[in-house]
Amino acid sequence: MKLEAATAGLTADDIATVWRIPKGTVYRYAHQHGWRRYTHVGRAYYHPDDVTTTLDQLAKEER
């Protein structure tokens, strides 16, 4: 896997910080919504499109 591809994803820490949600919630959403993920050097990265699609949809439902 190319290094560029590995750095393009978001970690659970990134997602929790940006969206201000607990890391456990990040893992739950990833599982429930089937986020694509890959690992690089022992760290999981989630596909940004999956993350934003889910979190944007959930935000709309809260309104």
mmCIF file of the N, C-alpha and C atoms, coordinates in Angstrom:
data_MODEL
# 
_entry.id   MODEL 
# 
loop_
_atom_site.group_PDB 
_atom_site.id 
_atom_site.type_symbol 
_atom_site.label_atom_id 
_atom_site.label_alt_id 
_atom_site.label_comp_id 
_atom_site.label_asym_id 
_atom_site.label_entity_id 
_atom_site.label_seq_id 
_atom_site.pdbx_PDB_ins_code 
_atom_site.Cartn_x 
_atom_site.Cartn_y 
_atom_site.Cartn_z 
_atom_site.occupancy 
_atom_site.B_iso_or_equiv 
_atom_site.pdbx_formal_charge 
_atom_site.auth_seq_id 
_atom_site.auth_comp_id 
_atom_site.auth_asym_id 
_atom_site.auth_atom_id 
_atom_site.pdbx_PDB_model_num 
ATOM 1   N N  . MET A 1 1  ? 0.850   -1.182 0.000  1.00 0.00 ? 1  MET A N  1 
ATOM 2   C CA . MET A 1 1  ? 0.000   0.000  0.000  1.00 0.00 ? 1  MET A CA 1 
ATOM 3   C C  . MET A 1 1  ? 0.893   1.241  0.000  1.00 0.00 ? 1  MET A C  1 
ATOM 4   N N  . LYS A 1 2  ? 0.512   2.204  -0.769 1.00 0.00 ? 2  LYS A N  1 
ATOM 5   C CA . LYS A 1 2  ? 1.280   3.433  -0.839 1.00 0.00 ? 2  LYS A CA 1 
ATOM 6   C C  . LYS A 1 2  ? 1.056   4.273  0.414  1.00 0.00 ? 2  LYS A C  1 
ATOM 7   N N  . LEU A 1 3  ? 2.068   5.001  0.812  1.00 0.00 ? 3  LEU A N  1 
ATOM 8   C CA . LEU A 1 3  ? 1.970   5.852  1.991  1.00 0.00 ? 3  LEU A CA 1 
ATOM 9   C C  . LEU A 1 3  ? 0.917   6.931  1.796  1.00 0.00 ? 3  LEU A C  1 
ATOM 10  N N  . GLU A 1 4  ? 0.779   7.469  0.596  1.00 0.00 ? 4  GLU A N  1 
ATOM 11  C CA . GLU A 1 4  ? -0.208  8.522  0.348  1.00 0.00 ? 4  GLU A CA 1 
ATOM 12  C C  . GLU A 1 4  ? -1.619  8.022  0.663  1.00 0.00 ? 4  GLU A C  1 
ATOM 13  N N  . ALA A 1 5  ? -1.922  6.808  0.292  1.00 0.00 ? 5  ALA A N  1 
ATOM 14  C CA . ALA A 1 5  ? -3.248  6.250  0.538  1.00 0.00 ? 5  ALA A CA 1 
ATOM 15  C C  . ALA A 1 5  ? -3.484  6.079  2.037  1.00 0.00 ? 5  ALA A C  1 
ATOM 16  N N  . ALA A 1 6  ? -2.463  5.666  2.762  1.00 0.00 ? 6  ALA A N  1 
ATOM 17  C CA . ALA A 1 6  ? -2.610  5.427  4.194  1.00 0.00 ? 6  ALA A CA 1 
ATOM 18  C C  . ALA A 1 6  ? -2.842  6.720  4.964  1.00 0.00 ? 6  ALA A C  1 
ATOM 19  N N  . THR A 1 7  ? -2.276  7.809  4.510  1.00 0.00 ? 7  THR A N  1 
ATOM 20  C CA . THR A 1 7  ? -2.423  9.056  5.245  1.00 0.00 ? 7  THR A CA 1 
ATOM 21  C C  . THR A 1 7  ? -3.688  9.815  4.860  1.00 0.00 ? 7  THR A C  1 
ATOM 22  N N  . ALA A 1 8  ? -4.416  9.343  3.858  1.00 0.00 ? 8  ALA A N  1 
ATOM 23  C CA . ALA A 1 8  ? -5.613  10.033 3.400  1.00 0.00 ? 8  ALA A CA 1 
ATOM 24  C C  . ALA A 1 8  ? -6.822  9.739  4.283  1.00 0.00 ? 8  ALA A C  1 
ATOM 25  N N  . GLY A 1 9  ? -6.756  8.681  5.093  1.00 0.00 ? 9  GLY A N  1 
ATOM 26  C CA . GLY A 1 9  ? -7.884  8.305  5.939  1.00 0.00 ? 9  GLY A CA 1 
ATOM 27  C C  . GLY A 1 9  ? -7.919  9.083  7.238  1.00 0.00 ? 9  GLY A C  1 
ATOM 28  N N  . LEU A 1 10 ? -8.978  8.826  7.997  1.00 0.00 ? 10 LEU A N  1 
ATOM 29  C CA . LEU A 1 10 ? -9.158  9.468  9.287  1.00 0.00 ? 10 LEU A CA 1 
ATOM 30  C C  . LEU A 1 10 ? -9.093  8.420  10.393 1.00 0.00 ? 10 LEU A C  1 
ATOM 31  N N  . THR A 1 11 ? -8.374  8.723  11.441 1.00 0.00 ? 11 THR A N  1 
ATOM 32  C CA . THR A 1 11 ? -8.333  7.807  12.580 1.00 0.00 ? 11 THR A CA 1 
ATOM 33  C C  . THR A 1 11 ? -9.540  8.069  13.479 1.00 0.00 ? 11 THR A C  1 
ATOM 34  N N  . ALA A 1 12 ? -9.800  7.143  14.379 1.00 0.00 ? 12 ALA A N  1 
ATOM 35  C CA . ALA A 1 12 ? -10.891 7.337  15.342 1.00 0.00 ? 12 ALA A CA 1 
ATOM 36  C C  . ALA A 1 12 ? -10.632 8.596  16.171 1.00 0.00 ? 12 ALA A C  1 
ATOM 37  N N  . ASP A 1 13 ? -9.378  8.849  16.507 1.00 0.00 ? 13 ASP A N  1 
ATOM 38  C CA . ASP A 1 13 ? -9.040  10.072 17.254 1.00 0.00 ? 13 ASP A CA 1 
ATOM 39  C C  . ASP A 1 13 ? -9.368  11.325 16.444 1.00 0.00 ? 13 ASP A C  1 
ATOM 40  N N  . ASP A 1 14 ? -9.038  11.312 15.156 1.00 0.00 ? 14 ASP A N  1 
ATOM 41  C CA . ASP A 1 14 ? -9.345  12.455 14.282 1.00 0.00 ? 14 ASP A CA 1 
ATOM 42  C C  . ASP A 1 14 ? -10.853 12.720 14.278 1.00 0.00 ? 14 ASP A C  1 
ATOM 43  N N  . ILE A 1 15 ? -11.613 11.668 14.071 1.00 0.00 ? 15 ILE A N  1 
ATOM 44  C CA . ILE A 1 15 ? -13.071 11.795 13.956 1.00 0.00 ? 15 ILE A CA 1 
ATOM 45  C C  . ILE A 1 15 ? -13.670 12.287 15.265 1.00 0.00 ? 15 ILE A C  1 
ATOM 46  N N  . ALA A 1 16 ? -13.235 11.703 16.372 1.00 0.00 ? 16 ALA A N  1 
ATOM 47  C CA . ALA A 1 16 ? -13.758 12.100 17.683 1.00 0.00 ? 16 ALA A CA 1 
ATOM 48  C C  . ALA A 1 16 ? -13.455 13.568 17.983 1.00 0.00 ? 16 ALA A C  1 
ATOM 49  N N  . THR A 1 17 ? -12.280 14.012 17.604 1.00 0.00 ? 17 THR A N  1 
ATOM 50  C CA . THR A 1 17 ? -11.879 15.399 17.861 1.00 0.00 ? 17 THR A CA 1 
ATOM 51  C C  . THR A 1 17 ? -12.657 16.382 16.987 1.00 0.00 ? 17 THR A C  1 
ATOM 52  N N  . VAL A 1 18 ? -12.718 16.111 15.699 1.00 0.00 ? 18 VAL A N  1 
ATOM 53  C CA . VAL A 1 18 ? -13.355 17.043 14.769 1.00 0.00 ? 18 VAL A CA 1 
ATOM 54  C C  . VAL A 1 18 ? -14.858 17.140 15.022 1.00 0.00 ? 18 VAL A C  1 
ATOM 55  N N  . TRP A 1 19 ? -15.506 15.998 15.215 1.00 0.00 ? 19 TRP A N  1 
ATOM 56  C CA . TRP A 1 19 ? -16.964 16.000 15.378 1.00 0.00 ? 19 TRP A CA 1 
ATOM 57  C C  . TRP A 1 19 ? -17.405 16.045 16.843 1.00 0.00 ? 19 TRP A C  1 
ATOM 58  N N  . ARG A 1 20 ? -16.431 16.056 17.740 1.00 0.00 ? 20 ARG A N  1 
ATOM 59  C CA . ARG A 1 20 ? -16.712 16.133 19.187 1.00 0.00 ? 20 ARG A CA 1 
ATOM 60  C C  . ARG A 1 20 ? -17.678 15.038 19.648 1.00 0.00 ? 20 ARG A C  1 
ATOM 61  N N  . ILE A 1 21 ? -17.305 13.815 19.336 1.00 0.00 ? 21 ILE A N  1 
ATOM 62  C CA . ILE A 1 21 ? -18.060 12.652 19.782 1.00 0.00 ? 21 ILE A CA 1 
ATOM 63  C C  . ILE A 1 21 ? -17.088 11.673 20.443 1.00 0.00 ? 21 ILE A C  1 
ATOM 64  N N  . PRO A 1 22 ? -17.570 10.849 21.362 1.00 0.00 ? 22 PRO A N  1 
ATOM 65  C CA . PRO A 1 22 ? -16.689 9.872  22.005 1.00 0.00 ? 22 PRO A CA 1 
ATOM 66  C C  . PRO A 1 22 ? -16.146 8.855  21.007 1.00 0.00 ? 22 PRO A C  1 
ATOM 67  N N  . LYS A 1 23 ? -14.942 8.357  21.284 1.00 0.00 ? 23 LYS A N  1 
ATOM 68  C CA . LYS A 1 23 ? -14.343 7.370  20.384 1.00 0.00 ? 23 LYS A CA 1 
ATOM 69  C C  . LYS A 1 23 ? -15.189 6.104  20.297 1.00 0.00 ? 23 LYS A C  1 
ATOM 70  N N  . GLY A 1 24 ? -15.835 5.723  21.362 1.00 0.00 ? 24 GLY A N  1 
ATOM 71  C CA . GLY A 1 24 ? -16.701 4.548  21.318 1.00 0.00 ? 24 GLY A CA 1 
ATOM 72  C C  . GLY A 1 24 ? -17.831 4.723  20.317 1.00 0.00 ? 24 GLY A C  1 
ATOM 73  N N  . THR A 1 25 ? -18.337 5.939  20.208 1.00 0.00 ? 25 THR A N  1 
ATOM 74  C CA . THR A 1 25 ? -19.387 6.246  19.240 1.00 0.00 ? 25 THR A CA 1 
ATOM 75  C C  . THR A 1 25 ? -18.841 6.136  17.819 1.00 0.00 ? 25 THR A C  1 
ATOM 76  N N  . VAL A 1 26 ? -17.614 6.552  17.628 1.00 0.00 ? 26 VAL A N  1 
ATOM 77  C CA . VAL A 1 26 ? -16.975 6.436  16.313 1.00 0.00 ? 26 VAL A CA 1 
ATOM 78  C C  . VAL A 1 26 ? -16.932 4.967  15.893 1.00 0.00 ? 26 VAL A C  1 
ATOM 79  N N  . TYR A 1 27 ? -16.493 4.106  16.795 1.00 0.00 ? 27 TYR A N  1 
ATOM 80  C CA . TYR A 1 27 ? -16.405 2.682  16.474 1.00 0.00 ? 27 TYR A CA 1 
ATOM 81  C C  . TYR A 1 27 ? -17.798 2.090  16.202 1.00 0.00 ? 27 TYR A C  1 
ATOM 82  N N  . ARG A 1 28 ? -18.791 2.526  16.969 1.00 0.00 ? 28 ARG A N  1 
ATOM 83  C CA . ARG A 1 28 ? -20.156 2.031  16.770 1.00 0.00 ? 28 ARG A CA 1 
ATOM 84  C C  . ARG A 1 28 ? -20.685 2.448  15.407 1.00 0.00 ? 28 ARG A C  1 
ATOM 85  N N  . TYR A 1 29 ? -20.521 3.725  15.061 1.00 0.00 ? 29 TYR A N  1 
ATOM 86  C CA . TYR A 1 29 ? -20.964 4.206  13.747 1.00 0.00 ? 29 TYR A CA 1 
ATOM 87  C C  . TYR A 1 29 ? -20.243 3.463  12.626 1.00 0.00 ? 29 TYR A C  1 
ATOM 88  N N  . ALA A 1 30 ? -18.948 3.259  12.786 1.00 0.00 ? 30 ALA A N  1 
ATOM 89  C CA . ALA A 1 30 ? -18.166 2.562  11.757 1.00 0.00 ? 30 ALA A CA 1 
ATOM 90  C C  . ALA A 1 30 ? -18.733 1.166  11.519 1.00 0.00 ? 30 ALA A C  1 
ATOM 91  N N  . HIS A 1 31 ? -19.068 0.494  12.596 1.00 0.00 ? 31 HIS A N  1 
ATOM 92  C CA . HIS A 1 31 ? -19.623 -0.854 12.471 1.00 0.00 ? 31 HIS A CA 1 
ATOM 93  C C  . HIS A 1 31 ? -21.032 -0.826 11.883 1.00 0.00 ? 31 HIS A C  1 
ATOM 94  N N  . GLN A 1 32 ? -21.894 0.029  12.422 1.00 0.00 ? 32 GLN A N  1 
ATOM 95  C CA . GLN A 1 32 ? -23.290 0.088  11.991 1.00 0.00 ? 32 GLN A CA 1 
ATOM 96  C C  . GLN A 1 32 ? -23.442 0.519  10.533 1.00 0.00 ? 32 GLN A C  1 
ATOM 97  N N  . HIS A 1 33 ? -22.597 1.424  10.095 1.00 0.00 ? 33 HIS A N  1 
ATOM 98  C CA . HIS A 1 33 ? -22.734 1.993  8.757  1.00 0.00 ? 33 HIS A CA 1 
ATOM 99  C C  . HIS A 1 33 ? -21.733 1.423  7.749  1.00 0.00 ? 33 HIS A C  1 
ATOM 100 N N  . GLY A 1 34 ? -20.960 0.431  8.177  1.00 0.00 ? 34 GLY A N  1 
ATOM 101 C CA . GLY A 1 34 ? -20.055 -0.261 7.260  1.00 0.00 ? 34 GLY A CA 1 
ATOM 102 C C  . GLY A 1 34 ? -18.972 0.607  6.649  1.00 0.00 ? 34 GLY A C  1 
ATOM 103 N N  . TRP A 1 35 ? -18.369 1.466  7.462  1.00 0.00 ? 35 TRP A N  1 
ATOM 104 C CA . TRP A 1 35 ? -17.301 2.318  6.940  1.00 0.00 ? 35 TRP A CA 1 
ATOM 105 C C  . TRP A 1 35 ? -16.147 1.466  6.427  1.00 0.00 ? 35 TRP A C  1 
ATOM 106 N N  . ARG A 1 36 ? -15.645 1.872  5.277  1.00 0.00 ? 36 ARG A N  1 
ATOM 107 C CA . ARG A 1 36 ? -14.440 1.224  4.753  1.00 0.00 ? 36 ARG A CA 1 
ATOM 108 C C  . ARG A 1 36 ? -13.265 1.634  5.629  1.00 0.00 ? 36 ARG A C  1 
ATOM 109 N N  . ARG A 1 37 ? -12.377 0.679  5.868  1.00 0.00 ? 37 ARG A N  1 
ATOM 110 C CA . ARG A 1 37 ? -11.195 0.995  6.671  1.00 0.00 ? 37 ARG A CA 1 
ATOM 111 C C  . ARG A 1 37 ? -10.023 0.155  6.226  1.00 0.00 ? 37 ARG A C  1 
ATOM 112 N N  . TYR A 1 38 ? -8.862  0.621  6.580  1.00 0.00 ? 38 TYR A N  1 
ATOM 113 C CA . TYR A 1 38 ? -7.642  -0.114 6.312  1.00 0.00 ? 38 TYR A CA 1 
ATOM 114 C C  . TYR A 1 38 ? -6.669  0.190  7.422  1.00 0.00 ? 38 TYR A C  1 
ATOM 115 N N  . THR A 1 39 ? -5.689  -0.648 7.570  1.00 0.00 ? 39 THR A N  1 
ATOM 116 C CA . THR A 1 39 ? -4.688  -0.423 8.601  1.00 0.00 ? 39 THR A CA 1 
ATOM 117 C C  . THR A 1 39 ? -3.334  -0.153 7.957  1.00 0.00 ? 39 THR A C  1 
ATOM 118 N N  . HIS A 1 40 ? -2.586  0.650  8.647  1.00 0.00 ? 40 HIS A N  1 
ATOM 119 C CA . HIS A 1 40 ? -1.227  0.972  8.228  1.00 0.00 ? 40 HIS A CA 1 
ATOM 120 C C  . HIS A 1 40 ? -0.403  1.147  9.491  1.00 0.00 ? 40 HIS A C  1 
ATOM 121 N N  . VAL A 1 41 ? 0.643   0.369  9.603  1.00 0.00 ? 41 VAL A N  1 
ATOM 122 C CA . VAL A 1 41 ? 1.534   0.392  10.764 1.00 0.00 ? 41 VAL A CA 1 
ATOM 123 C C  . VAL A 1 41 ? 0.697   0.260  12.053 1.00 0.00 ? 41 VAL A C  1 
ATOM 124 N N  . GLY A 1 42 ? -0.230  -0.674 12.038 1.00 0.00 ? 42 GLY A N  1 
ATOM 125 C CA . GLY A 1 42 ? -1.017  -0.975 13.223 1.00 0.00 ? 42 GLY A CA 1 
ATOM 126 C C  . GLY A 1 42 ? -2.117  0.014  13.571 1.00 0.00 ? 42 GLY A C  1 
ATOM 127 N N  . ARG A 1 43 ? -2.378  0.969  12.716 1.00 0.00 ? 43 ARG A N  1 
ATOM 128 C CA . ARG A 1 43 ? -3.406  1.972  13.007 1.00 0.00 ? 43 ARG A CA 1 
ATOM 129 C C  . ARG A 1 43 ? -4.513  1.884  11.958 1.00 0.00 ? 43 ARG A C  1 
ATOM 130 N N  . ALA A 1 44 ? -5.762  1.944  12.426 1.00 0.00 ? 44 ALA A N  1 
ATOM 131 C CA . ALA A 1 44 ? -6.912  1.870  11.515 1.00 0.00 ? 44 ALA A CA 1 
ATOM 132 C C  . ALA A 1 44 ? -7.252  3.260  10.998 1.00 0.00 ? 44 ALA A C  1 
ATOM 133 N N  . TYR A 1 45 ? -7.539  3.329  9.710  1.00 0.00 ? 45 TYR A N  1 
ATOM 134 C CA . TYR A 1 45 ? -7.941  4.566  9.050  1.00 0.00 ? 45 TYR A CA 1 
ATOM 135 C C  . TYR A 1 45 ? -9.288  4.337  8.379  1.00 0.00 ? 45 TYR A C  1 
ATOM 136 N N  . TYR A 1 46 ? -10.204 5.273  8.564  1.00 0.00 ? 46 TYR A N  1 
ATOM 137 C CA . TYR A 1 46 ? -11.528 5.186  7.963  1.00 0.00 ? 46 TYR A CA 1 
ATOM 138 C C  . TYR A 1 46 ? -11.610 6.085  6.745  1.00 0.00 ? 46 TYR A C  1 
ATOM 139 N N  . HIS A 1 47 ? -12.376 5.651  5.762  1.00 0.00 ? 47 HIS A N  1 
ATOM 140 C CA . HIS A 1 47 ? -12.519 6.409  4.519  1.00 0.00 ? 47 HIS A CA 1 
ATOM 141 C C  . HIS A 1 47 ? -13.296 7.706  4.808  1.00 0.00 ? 47 HIS A C  1 
ATOM 142 N N  . PRO A 1 48 ? -12.729 8.858  4.470  1.00 0.00 ? 48 PRO A N  1 
ATOM 143 C CA . PRO A 1 48 ? -13.371 10.147 4.782  1.00 0.00 ? 48 PRO A CA 1 
ATOM 144 C C  . PRO A 1 48 ? -14.780 10.298 4.207  1.00 0.00 ? 48 PRO A C  1 
ATOM 145 N N  . ASP A 1 49 ? -15.033 9.757  3.021  1.00 0.00 ? 49 ASP A N  1 
ATOM 146 C CA . ASP A 1 49 ? -16.370 9.873  2.423  1.00 0.00 ? 49 ASP A CA 1 
ATOM 147 C C  . ASP A 1 49 ? -17.415 9.134  3.256  1.00 0.00 ? 49 ASP A C  1 
ATOM 148 N N  . ASP A 1 50 ? -17.061 7.971  3.780  1.00 0.00 ? 50 ASP A N  1 
ATOM 149 C CA . ASP A 1 50 ? -17.990 7.209  4.614  1.00 0.00 ? 50 ASP A CA 1 
ATOM 150 C C  . ASP A 1 50 ? -18.293 7.965  5.905  1.00 0.00 ? 50 ASP A C  1 
ATOM 151 N N  . VAL A 1 51 ? -17.254 8.515  6.499  1.00 0.00 ? 51 VAL A N  1 
ATOM 152 C CA . VAL A 1 51 ? -17.400 9.245  7.758  1.00 0.00 ? 51 VAL A CA 1 
ATOM 153 C C  . VAL A 1 51 ? -18.302 10.465 7.571  1.00 0.00 ? 51 VAL A C  1 
ATOM 154 N N  . THR A 1 52 ? -18.001 11.283 6.588  1.00 0.00 ? 52 THR A N  1 
ATOM 155 C CA . THR A 1 52 ? -18.770 12.514 6.402  1.00 0.00 ? 52 THR A CA 1 
ATOM 156 C C  . THR A 1 52 ? -20.204 12.236 5.978  1.00 0.00 ? 52 THR A C  1 
ATOM 157 N N  . THR A 1 53 ? -20.408 11.222 5.151  1.00 0.00 ? 53 THR A N  1 
ATOM 158 C CA . THR A 1 53 ? -21.767 10.879 4.732  1.00 0.00 ? 53 THR A CA 1 
ATOM 159 C C  . THR A 1 53 ? -22.614 10.493 5.943  1.00 0.00 ? 53 THR A C  1 
ATOM 160 N N  . THR A 1 54 ? -22.081 9.631  6.779  1.00 0.00 ? 54 THR A N  1 
ATOM 161 C CA . THR A 1 54 ? -22.825 9.188  7.963  1.00 0.00 ? 54 THR A CA 1 
ATOM 162 C C  . THR A 1 54 ? -23.075 10.341 8.926  1.00 0.00 ? 54 THR A C  1 
ATOM 163 N N  . LEU A 1 55 ? -22.043 11.080 9.260  1.00 0.00 ? 55 LEU A N  1 
ATOM 164 C CA . LEU A 1 55 ? -22.193 12.122 10.271 1.00 0.00 ? 55 LEU A CA 1 
ATOM 165 C C  . LEU A 1 55 ? -23.031 13.292 9.771  1.00 0.00 ? 55 LEU A C  1 
ATOM 166 N N  . ASP A 1 56 ? -22.964 13.596 8.492  1.00 0.00 ? 56 ASP A N  1 
ATOM 167 C CA . ASP A 1 56 ? -23.825 14.632 7.928  1.00 0.00 ? 56 ASP A CA 1 
ATOM 168 C C  . ASP A 1 56 ? -25.288 14.190 7.976  1.00 0.00 ? 56 ASP A C  1 
ATOM 169 N N  . GLN A 1 57 ? -25.539 12.931 7.640  1.00 0.00 ? 57 GLN A N  1 
ATOM 170 C CA . GLN A 1 57 ? -26.911 12.403 7.671  1.00 0.00 ? 57 GLN A CA 1 
ATOM 171 C C  . GLN A 1 57 ? -27.457 12.401 9.090  1.00 0.00 ? 57 GLN A C  1 
ATOM 172 N N  . LEU A 1 58 ? -26.659 11.998 10.048 1.00 0.00 ? 58 LEU A N  1 
ATOM 173 C CA . LEU A 1 58 ? -27.110 11.982 11.439 1.00 0.00 ? 58 LEU A CA 1 
ATOM 174 C C  . LEU A 1 58 ? -27.397 13.394 11.943 1.00 0.00 ? 58 LEU A C  1 
ATOM 175 N N  . ALA A 1 59 ? -26.601 14.353 11.519 1.00 0.00 ? 59 ALA A N  1 
ATOM 176 C CA . ALA A 1 59 ? -26.818 15.744 11.915 1.00 0.00 ? 59 ALA A CA 1 
ATOM 177 C C  . ALA A 1 59 ? -28.128 16.264 11.345 1.00 0.00 ? 59 ALA A C  1 
ATOM 178 N N  . LYS A 1 60 ? -28.444 15.894 10.108 1.00 0.00 ? 60 LYS A N  1 
ATOM 179 C CA . LYS A 1 60 ? -29.713 16.315 9.490  1.00 0.00 ? 60 LYS A CA 1 
ATOM 180 C C  . LYS A 1 60 ? -30.902 15.717 10.218 1.00 0.00 ? 60 LYS A C  1 
ATOM 181 N N  . GLU A 1 61 ? -30.768 14.469 10.672 1.00 0.00 ? 61 GLU A N  1 
ATOM 182 C CA . GLU A 1 61 ? -31.862 13.806 11.385 1.00 0.00 ? 61 GLU A CA 1 
ATOM 183 C C  . GLU A 1 61 ? -32.131 14.440 12.747 1.00 0.00 ? 61 GLU A C  1 
ATOM 184 N N  . GLU A 1 62 ? -31.098 15.051 13.347 1.00 0.00 ? 62 GLU A N  1 
ATOM 185 C CA . GLU A 1 62 ? -31.250 15.685 14.653 1.00 0.00 ? 62 GLU A CA 1 
ATOM 186 C C  . GLU A 1 62 ? -31.999 17.009 14.563 1.00 0.00 ? 62 GLU A C  1 
ATOM 187 N N  . ARG A 1 63 ? -32.047 17.608 13.396 1.00 0.00 ? 63 ARG A N  1 
ATOM 188 C CA . ARG A 1 63 ? -32.690 18.926 13.244 1.00 0.00 ? 63 ARG A CA 1 
ATOM 189 C C  . ARG A 1 63 ? -34.164 18.855 13.339 1.00 0.00 ? 63 ARG A C  1 
# 
